[in-house]
């Protein structure tokens, strides 16, 4: 009887989570080589010229998150000054992105250490969230708060600043909750892949986003770090929970008591400043969350067009009757969804190398009174969540009770 009960209590929603990222340094190296190949092609007779695909080396991860799918959390990535995370707590999938503030490079501080540490602490804060019932929702703003407070409590030497976007998707109700601090934003695409919600940047003024900050405590000058160092930068993970339950509780209470008053008193932002939103998600809707490297360079309508093309292809595969096994369909559709994440990130790189592009960043700069044309080279990190309502798919099968007389 227990297996049947577990089946009946299984979450109604499943999701495919696709992440794609590329650092500015890696993208620049690829673009230089790509331009070199194009020039070499131009020297060839027209009949011998070949089309050279624009295919930057973007990292992609695709996960099926559902009732029976295996799952492994991720707490940080090698994305230049960007990072991301995802974690599960009961019937909640928590995910988010962070962007280290590059201005700290001038002070010899590597922003990637801060952003990666922040996502690592956020992943752990999500997994340690107090969720009484399986179907209860995780609170993304509280996760951001406890992650940052824990970094401060542990007194780790991760100095600098970063923006952060934390999202929590309830697989029980389909409700998406978000906490956004800064210019890492997101879009909710409806079943026709049209944007039904577009979050806006949280800025003090143009190009100065809200951000979490741990200022350096040492007066000793720090040595500047090169771009190569960011690709192998170390970061910090939370300390393990104390074996003594009383001591663990004491530490948690001390972390929870942090009101960030010392930061607020000198004008720094705090997790309490994060903007919150809630969305009820429907079958086949998609969430696009990203650092500003995406939406500074790619318009929302460009994301819509890419999503429409890939989701239509996914729909055709789902409706095919001659696929030998259901697992083959699931694999093919997941691969395509990963292709969508890749293509969105690649579009950002393709756009920001165009010097005459009217990019979203250039348009915002003009509104702020600045003269700027073209795209804005940056690290690009994208996370897509494709929501599936199992009551509307053939992928979720329930056991039927047979009455016995």
C-alpha positions as CSV (number, residue, x, y, z in Angstrom):
1,X,0.0,0.0,0.0
2,X,2.9,2.4,0.7
3,X,4.2,2.5,-2.9
4,X,0.6,3.4,-4.1
5,X,0.3,6.1,-1.5
6,X,3.7,7.6,-2.5
7,X,2.5,7.6,-6.1
8,X,-0.7,9.4,-5.2
9,X,1.3,12.0,-3.3
10,X,3.8,12.5,-6.0
11,X,4.2,16.1,-7.3
12,X,1.8,17.2,-10.0
13,X,4.5,19.2,-11.9
14,X,7.8,18.2,-13.4
15,X,10.4,20.4,-15.0
16,X,13.3,20.3,-17.4
17,X,16.1,22.6,-16.2
18,X,18.6,23.7,-18.9
19,X,21.6,25.9,-18.0
20,X,24.1,27.5,-20.5
21,X,27.0,29.7,-19.7
22,X,30.2,31.2,-21.3
23,X,32.7,33.6,-19.9
24,X,33.6,36.8,-21.7
25,X,37.2,35.6,-21.9
26,X,36.3,32.3,-23.5
27,X,33.9,34.0,-25.9
28,X,36.5,36.6,-26.9
29,X,39.0,33.9,-27.7
30,X,36.5,32.0,-29.8
31,X,35.4,35.2,-31.7
32,X,39.0,36.0,-32.6
33,X,39.5,32.6,-34.0
34,X,36.2,32.7,-35.8
35,X,37.0,36.0,-37.5
36,X,40.4,34.6,-38.5
37,X,38.6,31.7,-40.2
38,X,36.2,34.0,-42.0
39,X,39.0,36.1,-43.4
40,X,40.8,33.0,-44.6
41,X,37.6,31.8,-46.3
42,X,37.4,35.2,-48.0
43,X,40.8,34.6,-49.7
44,X,39.4,31.4,-51.3
45,X,37.7,31.3,-54.7
46,X,33.9,31.7,-54.2
47,X,33.3,28.2,-55.4
48,X,35.5,26.7,-52.7
49,X,34.1,28.8,-49.8
50,X,32.3,27.0,-47.0
51,X,29.8,28.2,-44.5
52,X,31.5,28.5,-41.1
53,X,28.9,28.0,-38.3
54,X,29.1,30.4,-35.4
55,X,29.3,27.9,-32.5
56,X,31.0,29.3,-29.4
57,X,32.0,26.8,-26.8
58,X,29.1,27.3,-24.4
59,X,28.7,24.9,-21.5
60,X,25.3,23.3,-21.2
61,X,23.6,21.2,-18.5
62,X,20.2,19.6,-18.9
63,X,18.3,17.9,-16.0
64,X,14.9,16.3,-15.8
65,X,13.5,17.1,-12.4
66,X,10.5,15.1,-11.5
67,X,9.2,12.2,-9.5
68,X,11.5,9.4,-10.6
69,X,14.4,11.3,-12.2
70,X,17.7,11.2,-10.4
71,X,18.9,14.6,-9.3
72,X,22.2,16.2,-8.2
73,X,22.5,19.8,-7.0
74,X,25.0,22.2,-8.5
75,X,26.3,25.1,-6.3
76,X,28.7,27.0,-8.7
77,X,30.1,27.2,-12.2
78,X,33.2,28.4,-14.0
79,X,31.5,31.3,-15.8
80,X,33.9,34.1,-15.4
81,X,32.3,36.6,-13.0
82,X,29.0,34.8,-13.3
83,X,27.8,31.8,-11.4
84,X,24.6,29.8,-10.9
85,X,23.1,27.1,-8.7
86,X,20.2,24.7,-8.3
87,X,19.0,22.6,-5.4
88,X,16.0,20.7,-4.2
89,X,14.2,20.8,-0.9
90,X,11.3,18.4,-0.8
91,X,8.9,19.3,-3.7
92,X,10.7,22.5,-4.5
93,X,13.3,23.2,-7.1
94,X,15.3,26.3,-6.2
95,X,17.6,27.8,-8.8
96,X,19.3,31.1,-9.4
97,X,22.1,33.2,-11.0
98,X,24.6,35.7,-9.7
99,X,26.9,38.2,-11.4
100,X,30.0,39.5,-9.7
101,X,30.5,43.3,-10.0
102,X,33.5,43.8,-12.2
103,X,34.4,47.2,-10.7
104,X,36.2,45.4,-7.9
105,X,38.9,44.3,-10.4
106,X,40.4,47.8,-10.1
107,X,41.0,47.2,-6.4
108,X,42.6,43.9,-7.1
109,X,39.6,41.8,-5.9
110,X,38.4,39.0,-8.1
111,X,34.5,39.3,-8.3
112,X,34.2,35.7,-9.3
113,X,35.1,34.4,-5.8
114,X,32.2,36.4,-4.3
115,X,29.6,35.3,-6.9
116,X,30.6,31.6,-6.8
117,X,30.6,31.6,-3.0
118,X,27.2,33.3,-2.9
119,X,25.7,30.7,-5.2
120,X,27.3,27.9,-3.2
121,X,25.9,29.3,0.1
122,X,22.5,29.8,-1.7
123,X,22.4,26.1,-2.7
124,X,23.1,25.0,0.8
125,X,20.6,27.5,2.3
126,X,18.0,26.1,-0.1
127,X,18.7,22.5,1.0
128,X,18.7,23.5,4.7
129,X,15.4,25.4,4.4
130,X,12.8,24.6,7.0
131,X,9.9,23.2,4.9
132,X,7.4,21.3,7.2
133,X,5.4,19.5,4.6
134,X,6.5,18.1,1.3
135,X,4.1,20.4,-0.6
136,X,5.1,23.6,1.3
137,X,6.8,26.2,-0.7
138,X,10.4,27.4,-0.2
139,X,10.9,31.1,0.2
140,X,13.6,32.5,-2.2
141,X,14.1,35.8,-0.4
142,X,14.7,33.9,2.9
143,X,17.2,31.6,1.1
144,X,19.0,34.7,-0.2
145,X,19.0,36.2,3.2
146,X,20.3,33.1,5.0
147,X,23.0,32.5,2.3
148,X,24.4,36.0,2.6
149,X,24.1,36.1,6.4
150,X,25.9,32.7,6.6
151,X,28.8,34.1,4.4
152,X,29.1,36.9,6.9
153,X,29.0,34.6,9.9
154,X,31.6,32.3,8.5
155,X,33.8,35.4,7.9
156,X,35.1,34.0,4.6
157,X,37.6,36.2,2.7
158,X,35.2,36.5,-0.3
159,X,35.2,40.2,-0.8
160,X,33.4,42.3,-3.4
161,X,29.8,42.5,-4.6
162,X,27.3,40.5,-6.7
163,X,23.8,40.7,-7.9
164,X,21.5,37.7,-7.4
165,X,18.3,36.2,-8.6
166,X,16.8,33.3,-6.7
167,X,13.7,31.4,-7.9
168,X,11.7,28.6,-6.2
169,X,9.4,26.4,-8.3
170,X,6.9,24.3,-6.3
171,X,6.5,21.0,-8.1
172,X,3.3,20.5,-6.0
173,X,1.4,23.6,-7.0
174,X,3.3,25.0,-10.0
175,X,3.8,28.3,-8.2
176,X,7.0,30.2,-9.1
177,X,8.4,32.6,-6.4
178,X,11.3,34.9,-7.1
179,X,13.6,37.2,-5.2
180,X,15.6,39.6,-7.4
181,X,18.4,41.9,-6.2
182,X,20.0,43.9,-9.1
183,X,20.1,43.4,-12.8
184,X,20.0,39.6,-13.1
185,X,16.4,39.3,-14.4
186,X,13.9,36.8,-15.9
187,X,11.1,36.3,-18.3
188,X,8.0,34.0,-18.1
189,X,7.0,32.7,-21.5
190,X,3.5,31.4,-22.0
191,X,2.4,28.2,-23.9
192,X,2.8,30.0,-27.2
193,X,6.3,31.3,-26.1
194,X,5.2,34.9,-25.8
195,X,6.4,36.8,-22.8
196,X,3.6,37.2,-20.2
197,X,6.0,38.7,-17.6
198,X,9.3,40.5,-18.0
199,X,11.1,41.5,-14.8
200,X,12.9,44.9,-14.8
201,X,16.4,45.7,-13.5
202,X,16.8,46.9,-10.0
203,X,19.1,49.9,-10.3
204,X,20.3,52.8,-8.1
205,X,21.1,54.6,-11.4
206,X,22.2,53.6,-14.9
207,X,24.7,50.7,-14.7
208,X,24.7,50.6,-10.9
209,X,22.6,47.7,-9.9
210,X,21.5,46.7,-6.4
211,X,24.1,44.3,-5.1
212,X,25.2,42.3,-2.0
213,X,28.6,43.4,-0.7
214,X,31.3,42.2,1.7
215,X,33.9,45.0,1.8
216,X,37.5,44.0,2.4
217,X,38.7,44.3,6.0
218,X,42.4,44.5,5.4
219,X,44.2,47.7,4.6
220,X,46.9,45.8,2.8
221,X,46.7,46.5,-0.9
222,X,45.7,43.5,-3.0
223,X,47.4,42.5,-6.2
224,X,45.3,42.7,-9.4
225,X,44.3,39.4,-10.9
226,X,44.1,38.7,-14.6
227,X,41.2,37.3,-16.6
228,X,42.8,33.9,-16.7
229,X,42.7,33.7,-12.9
230,X,38.9,33.9,-13.0
231,X,38.6,30.6,-14.9
232,X,40.2,28.7,-12.0
233,X,39.3,30.9,-9.1
234,X,38.6,29.2,-5.8
235,X,35.4,29.9,-3.9
236,X,34.0,29.0,-0.5
237,X,31.3,26.6,0.6
238,X,29.4,26.7,3.9
239,X,30.8,24.9,6.9
240,X,29.2,21.6,7.8
241,X,26.5,21.6,10.4
242,X,27.8,21.2,13.9
243,X,27.4,17.7,15.3
244,X,26.0,19.1,18.5
245,X,22.3,19.9,17.9
246,X,22.4,22.7,20.5
247,X,25.4,24.3,19.0
248,X,23.9,24.0,15.5
249,X,20.7,25.7,16.7
250,X,22.7,28.5,18.4
251,X,24.6,29.2,15.1
252,X,21.4,29.2,13.1
253,X,19.8,31.6,15.6
254,X,22.8,33.9,15.3
255,X,22.7,33.8,11.5
256,X,18.9,34.5,11.6
257,X,19.5,37.5,13.9
258,X,21.7,39.3,11.3
259,X,19.6,42.3,10.2
260,X,22.5,43.8,8.0
261,X,22.2,47.1,9.9
262,X,25.9,47.7,9.6
263,X,25.6,47.5,5.8
264,X,22.5,49.6,5.5
265,X,23.9,52.3,7.7
266,X,26.7,53.0,5.2
267,X,24.4,52.7,2.1
268,X,25.0,49.1,1.1
269,X,22.1,47.0,-0.2
270,X,20.8,43.9,1.7
271,X,18.7,40.8,0.9
272,X,15.8,42.6,2.5
273,X,15.9,45.0,-0.5
274,X,15.2,42.2,-2.9
275,X,12.1,42.5,-5.1
276,X,9.7,39.6,-4.8
277,X,7.2,38.2,-7.4
278,X,4.9,35.2,-7.6
279,X,3.6,33.5,-10.7
280,X,1.3,30.5,-11.2
281,X,2.9,28.4,-13.9
282,X,1.0,26.4,-16.5
283,X,1.8,23.4,-18.6
284,X,4.5,24.0,-21.3
285,X,5.4,27.5,-20.0
286,X,9.1,28.4,-19.8
287,X,11.1,30.5,-17.3
288,X,14.2,32.3,-18.7
289,X,16.4,33.5,-15.9
290,X,19.8,35.2,-16.7
291,X,22.5,37.5,-15.7
292,X,22.6,40.9,-17.5
293,X,25.0,39.5,-20.1
294,X,21.9,38.1,-21.8
295,X,19.3,40.9,-21.6
296,X,21.8,43.7,-22.2
297,X,22.4,42.2,-25.6
298,X,19.3,40.2,-26.6
299,X,15.8,41.6,-26.9
300,X,12.9,39.7,-25.4
301,X,11.3,39.2,-28.9
302,X,14.5,37.5,-30.0
303,X,14.2,35.1,-27.1
304,X,10.5,34.5,-28.0
305,X,11.4,33.6,-31.5
306,X,14.1,31.1,-30.5
307,X,11.8,29.5,-27.9
308,X,9.0,29.2,-30.4
309,X,11.2,27.4,-32.9
310,X,12.6,24.9,-30.4
311,X,9.3,24.3,-28.5
312,X,7.5,23.6,-31.8
313,X,10.2,21.0,-32.7
314,X,9.8,19.5,-29.2
315,X,6.0,19.4,-29.7
316,X,6.4,17.5,-33.0
317,X,8.6,14.9,-31.3
318,X,6.1,14.5,-28.5
319,X,3.3,13.8,-31.0
320,X,5.2,11.3,-33.0
321,X,3.8,7.7,-32.8
322,X,6.7,5.8,-34.4
323,X,9.3,6.6,-31.6
324,X,10.3,3.1,-30.3
325,X,10.3,4.0,-26.6
326,X,9.0,6.7,-24.4
327,X,12.5,7.2,-23.0
328,X,13.7,8.1,-26.6
329,X,11.1,10.9,-26.7
330,X,12.2,12.2,-23.3
331,X,15.9,12.2,-24.3
332,X,15.2,13.9,-27.6
333,X,13.0,16.6,-26.1
334,X,15.5,17.3,-23.3
335,X,18.4,17.6,-25.8
336,X,16.3,20.1,-27.8
337,X,15.6,22.1,-24.7
338,X,19.3,22.2,-24.0
339,X,19.7,23.4,-27.6
340,X,17.4,26.2,-26.8
341,X,19.5,27.3,-23.8
342,X,22.6,27.1,-25.9
343,X,21.1,29.1,-28.8
344,X,19.9,31.9,-26.4
345,X,23.4,32.2,-24.9
346,X,25.0,32.1,-28.4
347,X,22.6,34.9,-29.6
348,X,24.0,37.1,-26.8
349,X,27.6,36.5,-27.9
350,X,26.7,37.0,-31.6
351,X,24.9,40.3,-30.7
352,X,27.5,41.8,-28.4
353,X,30.3,41.6,-31.1
354,X,28.2,43.8,-33.4
355,X,29.5,47.4,-33.1
356,X,26.5,49.0,-34.8
357,X,23.8,47.0,-33.0
358,X,21.0,48.9,-31.2
359,X,21.3,46.6,-28.2
360,X,19.0,46.9,-25.1
361,X,22.0,48.2,-23.2
362,X,22.6,50.9,-25.8
363,X,19.0,51.9,-25.7
364,X,19.0,52.2,-21.9
365,X,22.3,54.2,-22.0
366,X,20.7,56.6,-24.4
367,X,17.7,57.1,-22.1
368,X,20.2,57.8,-19.3
369,X,22.0,60.5,-21.4
370,X,25.0,58.4,-22.5
371,X,26.3,57.8,-26.0
372,X,26.8,54.1,-26.6
373,X,26.4,51.9,-29.6
374,X,26.7,48.1,-30.2
375,X,26.5,45.2,-27.8
376,X,28.1,44.9,-24.3
377,X,30.7,42.1,-24.1
378,X,30.1,40.2,-20.8
379,X,29.8,36.8,-19.2
380,X,26.5,35.2,-20.2
381,X,24.6,32.8,-17.9
382,X,21.2,31.5,-18.7
383,X,18.8,29.1,-16.9
384,X,15.6,27.8,-18.5
385,X,12.9,25.9,-16.6
386,X,10.3,24.1,-18.8
387,X,7.2,23.3,-16.7
388,X,5.2,20.1,-17.3
389,X,1.8,19.5,-15.8
390,X,1.7,15.7,-15.4
391,X,-2.1,15.7,-15.5
392,X,-1.9,16.9,-19.1
393,X,0.9,14.6,-20.4
394,X,1.1,11.0,-21.3
395,X,4.5,10.8,-19.5
396,X,2.9,10.4,-16.1
397,X,1.1,7.1,-15.6
398,X,-0.9,6.3,-12.5
399,X,-1.7,2.9,-11.2
400,X,-5.4,2.0,-11.2
401,X,-7.0,0.3,-8.3
402,X,-8.8,-2.9,-8.9
403,X,-11.7,-3.5,-6.6
404,X,-11.7,-6.9,-5.0
405,X,-14.9,-8.5,-3.9
